[in-house]
Amino acid sequence: MDWALILEWVIKSLILVMVLLAGFAYLTWYERKVLSRMQVRYGPNRAGKFGLLQPIADAVKLIFKEELTPHEAEKTLFIIAPIVTVVPAVIITATVPWGPSFEAFGRTINLYIANVDVGVLYVTAIASIAVYGIVLAGWSSNNKYAMMGGLRSSAQMISYELTLGLMFVTAILMGNSMSLVDIVEAQKGMWFGAIQPIGYLLFFVATLAEVNRHPFDMPEAEQELTAGYHTEYSGMKFALFFMAEYQKMIVVSMIGATLFLGGYREFWFLKDTFLSVDTAWFLGPLYLFAKVFILLGIMIWVRASWPRIRYDRLMSLGWKILIPLSLAVVFITAVGILLNNNWLILILSILAGLFAVVVINRDLRRKAYERA
């Protein structure tokens, strides 16, 4: 038994968990600061310099907040549901590479926990588990509003997981591998997001729906469901749902950056320069952090800018627009790879995206005319 390898796994796992926990805490601060600037108001500014201690103050408040359990609730599932929701958000990152390998202590250190040959399937399988926690939370609460929120979430996540899965297929086709490490290395010449921008846009929209972020946060529609599946939760049990949402934001940003934005690799025009990760391995985690930071900022920007859409239109968008467009993108990508022509992939996918926009605009105009 290689004890050094086991110690390496333990250290990397602890680092990953600590980064995710700290990232969750300060992502809430980041979001509140960005939203306050966009809405021309003050954000957190009382607890510590620039409000940096606000996440700690929130954690202390939730720890000491009274926890209530409904008398008629299914108590075992009521307690387990938040755990089932938050655990996949942590372990899904095991196959995501943070940087290239390097030599240290007479060993080759890999900046990932596991390089699974079917890493993409691992990600999709683990991501699908989180929906169980949300559905169980709604059902076990014995609350009609919570139950409705859980059902909405299951229908929404299943619908948009189809688009998400097809975009995984697109990345697999372009990378010619299911290993996330191989997919990152395949983007050494050009990011897949530059070759297939519509594919990445579909991936981004699907992930917003997958993590119940605005404008797809219908399972938490306060004006209809008084908070949705977590209506009956309080204290640390509510904090776990809160943690799961923000950790999943970080995780899907990491996966999106890995599949379409080069992962830990530098911009393609910096290849073979002193800023390349092949020259300086420690730049890999910095590049990945920068990409995740920008993607999280875009998610927050969407929340500040877009109204929440109606639930029937949300489902129609997923089934009538995104899935057919995703199938078209996969077909275009396969044809472009077969003909070894990246320009064909780029041009045809943009045309398919523009056609989808025309269809959406025509449908909205027709419905507005019928109401008039």
Secondary structure, DSSP 8 states (H G I E B T S, - for coil): --HHHHHHHHHHHHHHHHHHHHHHHHHHHHHHHHHHHHTTS--S-SSSGGGTTHHHHHHHHHHHS-----TTS-HHHHHHHHHHHHHHHHHGGGG---S--EEETTEEE-SSS---TTHHHHHHHHHHHHHHHHHHHHHHTT-HHHHHHHHHHHHHHHHHHHHHHHHHHHHHHHHTSS-HHHHHHHTSSS-HHHH-HHHHHHHHHHHHHHTT-TTS-GGG-HHHHTTGGGTT--HHHHHHHHHHHHHHHHHHHHHHHHHHS-TTS--GGGTTSTTSTTT-TTHHHHHHHHHHHHHHHHHHHHHHH-----HHHHHHIIIIIIHHHHHHHHHHHHHHHHTT-HHHHHHHHHHHHHHHHHHHHHHHHHHHHHH-
